[in-house]
């Protein structure tokens, strides 16, 4: 087979098996390890696959997000570890933004003893938890309510954010990838997240490794636009290396 035929065959095999090792591909295709690695690199450059340790998997398009309640049950140890690392960045008298998400929600109990803290958020769950702490100045953005996300989204939310100054913005993402950046299947979420990147002194992407290699229809920002990305240490080594080559600042945290 010529290279293009071989790469199409790899994609068909991945559609059936989802993940394949380098050894499996060399056997199936009757080619060398070097040839398989070149094919994987070419497919990865086209955004069709994602290298994992010892193998490859399909890059996954995210067509919709799970509900807030469903997401709250997923990857809890990783989210807690990410939240701890993120909360350590918050200083007294800071104004921070907590994006809507189950990872940022894990930060809330870690912030209640911060002196002079102002929290701006679009997340109704964050508001509900912090309502009991009068020492924290609490501001909700307003906007169109997303029932599935328990948050406000859209132009009204973005318009509000353009009127405030934020020291640290903690931004959530349902999908991220070194080439496609932070993406979402929801167009309504894009404008507020992009406004945050413009108004925040520093922006931190808080996202677990299971969302890496997935992508939604709508692009929020390249990964280079974030001052820091906090994720868990299960991120594939190939992804860590490529992010480093692009000077993306990355903090890996150990899960519980």
C-alpha positions in Angstrom: 0.0 0.0 0.0 1.1 3.6 -0.6 1.3 5.8 2.4 -2.2 7.4 1.8 -3.8 4.0 1.6 -2.0 2.8 4.7 -3.1 5.8 6.7 -6.7 5.4 5.6 -6.5 1.8 6.7 -5.2 2.9 10.1 -8.2 5.2 10.5 -10.6 2.4 9.7 -8.9 0.1 12.2 -9.1 2.8 14.8 -12.8 3.2 14.2 -13.2 -0.4 15.0 -10.8 -0.7 17.9 -10.5 2.9 19.1 -7.0 2.4 20.5 -4.1 0.4 18.9 -0.6 -0.2 20.0 2.4 0.4 17.7 3.1 -3.3 17.8 -0.4 -4.2 16.7 -0.2 -1.8 13.8 3.2 -3.1 12.6 1.7 -6.6 12.6 -1.6 -5.7 10.9 0.1 -3.6 8.2 3.3 -5.7 7.8 5.5 -2.7 8.0 8.3 -1.4 10.3 7.9 0.5 13.6 9.4 3.5 11.9 6.8 3.4 9.1 4.0 3.2 11.6 5.4 6.1 13.6 5.7 8.2 10.4 2.1 7.4 9.5 0.9 8.3 13.0 2.8 11.5 12.9 1.2 12.5 9.6 -2.3 11.6 10.8 -1.7 13.5 14.1 -0.5 16.6 12.1 -3.9 16.4 10.3 -5.7 16.3 13.6 -7.2 12.9 12.9 -5.5 10.9 15.7 -3.7 11.4 19.0 -0.5 9.6 20.1 -0.7 7.9 23.4 2.0 6.0 25.3 3.0 3.0 23.0 0.2 3.6 20.5 -2.5 5.8 19.0 -6.2 6.6 19.3 -8.7 8.6 17.3 -9.1 12.3 17.9 -12.6 12.6 19.2 -15.1 15.3 18.1 -17.3 16.5 21.0 -20.8 17.1 19.7 -22.4 17.8 23.0 -21.5 18.0 26.7 -22.9 15.9 29.5 -25.2 17.6 32.0 -23.7 19.4 35.0 -24.8 16.6 37.3 -23.3 13.9 35.1 -20.0 15.8 34.9 -19.9 16.2 38.6 -19.5 12.4 39.0 -16.6 12.1 36.5 -12.8 12.3 37.3 -13.4 13.6 40.8 -9.9 12.8 42.2 -8.2 14.6 39.2 -10.6 17.6 39.6 -9.8 17.9 43.3 -6.1 17.8 42.7 -6.3 20.4 39.9 -8.5 22.6 42.2 -5.9 22.5 45.0 -3.2 23.6 42.7 -5.4 26.4 41.3 -6.4 27.6 44.7 -2.8 28.0 45.8 -2.5 30.8 43.2 -5.1 32.9 44.8 -3.8 35.7 47.1 -5.5 38.0 49.6 -7.5 40.9 48.1 -7.6 39.2 44.7 -10.5 39.5 42.3 -10.9 36.1 40.6 -13.3 34.7 38.1 -14.5 31.1 38.4 -15.8 29.8 35.2 -18.8 27.4 35.2 -17.6 23.9 35.7 -17.2 21.0 38.1 -13.5 21.5 38.4 -13.7 25.1 39.4 -16.5 24.2 41.8 -14.0 22.0 43.6 -12.0 25.2 44.3 -14.8 26.8 46.4 -14.1 25.1 49.8 -10.4 26.1 49.4 -11.1 29.8 49.0 -13.4 30.5 52.0 -10.5 31.6 54.2 -9.0 34.1 51.7 -9.1 37.6 53.1 -10.5 40.4 51.0 -11.4 38.0 48.2 -13.9 39.0 45.4 -15.3 36.1 43.3 -17.0 36.8 40.0 -18.7 33.8 38.4 -21.4 32.7 35.9 -22.0 29.5 37.8 -25.1 29.3 40.0 -23.6 26.4 42.0 -20.6 28.5 43.0 -22.9 31.3 44.0 -25.0 28.9 46.1 -21.9 27.6 48.0 -20.4 31.0 48.6 -23.6 32.6 49.7 -22.9 31.5 53.2 -19.6 33.4 53.4 -20.3 37.2 53.8 -16.6 37.9 54.0 -16.3 37.1 50.3 -17.6 39.7 47.9 -19.7 37.7 45.4 -20.7 38.8 42.0 -22.8 36.9 39.4 -22.4 37.9 35.8 -26.0 37.5 34.8 -26.9 36.5 31.3 -29.0 33.8 29.5 -29.4 30.7 31.7 -28.0 27.4 30.5 -30.1 24.9 32.4 -27.8 21.9 31.6 -24.7 23.8 32.8 -26.3 25.6 35.7 -24.7 28.8 34.5 -25.2 32.0 32.4 -23.8 32.3 28.9 -23.9 34.5 25.8 -23.5 38.1 24.9 -25.0 39.6 28.1 -22.5 37.7 30.2 -19.6 38.8 28.0 -20.8 42.4 28.2 -20.7 42.4 31.9 -17.2 40.9 32.0 -15.9 43.6 29.8 -16.7 46.1 32.6 -14.6 44.5 35.3 -11.0 43.9 36.1 -9.9 40.4 37.2 -6.6 39.3 38.7 -7.0 35.6 37.9 -9.5 33.9 35.7 -9.9 30.2 36.1 -11.4 28.9 32.8 -13.0 25.5 32.2 -13.0 23.6 29.0 -14.8 20.5 27.8 -12.1 19.7 25.2 -8.6 20.7 24.5 -5.9 19.9 22.0 -2.4 21.2 21.1 -3.5 22.1 17.6 -7.1 23.1 18.0 -6.7 24.8 21.4 -9.6 25.0 23.9 -12.9 24.3 22.2 -16.6 23.8 23.0 -19.6 22.4 21.2 -21.6 25.4 22.5 -21.3 28.6 20.6 -23.0 30.5 23.4 -20.0 29.8 25.7 -17.4 31.2 23.4 -17.9 35.0 23.7 -17.7 35.1 27.5 -14.6 32.9 27.7 -12.9 35.1 25.0 -13.8 38.2 26.9 -12.2 36.8 30.0 -8.9 36.2 28.2 -8.9 39.9 27.3 -9.8 41.4 30.7 -7.9 39.1 33.1 -4.4 39.9 34.2 -3.7 36.1 34.2 -5.8 33.3 32.8 -5.5 29.7 34.0 -7.1 26.7 32.1 -8.2 24.1 34.6 -8.9 20.9 32.8 -8.4 17.2 33.3 -6.4 15.0 31.0 -9.4 12.9 29.8 -10.6 15.9 27.8 -7.3 16.1 25.9 -7.4 15.2 22.2 -11.1 16.0 22.0 -12.5 19.0 20.2 -15.7 20.9 19.7 -17.0 22.8 16.8 -16.2 26.3 18.3 -12.7 27.4 19.2 -12.2 29.5 22.3 -8.5 30.1 22.1 -5.1 28.6 21.4 -3.4 27.0 24.3 -0.6 29.5 24.0 -3.1 32.3 25.0 -3.4 30.9 28.6 -0.8 31.9 31.1 -1.0 28.5 32.7 -2.7 25.1 32.1 -3.3 22.9 35.2 -4.1 19.3 34.4 -3.4 15.9 35.9 -0.3 13.7 35.4 -2.1 11.2 33.2 -1.7 13.4 30.2 0.2 11.4 27.5 3.9 12.0 27.4 3.7 12.9 23.7 1.2 15.7 24.6 3.5 17.0 27.4 6.4 17.1 25.0 4.6 18.9 22.2 3.1 21.4 24.6 6.6 22.1 25.9 7.9 22.6 22.4 5.3 25.3 21.9 6.2 27.0 25.1 2.8 26.3 26.7 3.2 26.7 30.5 1.9 23.4 32.0 1.5 22.2 35.6 0.9 18.5 36.1 -0.7 17.5 39.4 -0.8 14.0 41.0 -4.3 12.6 41.5 -5.5 11.4 44.8 
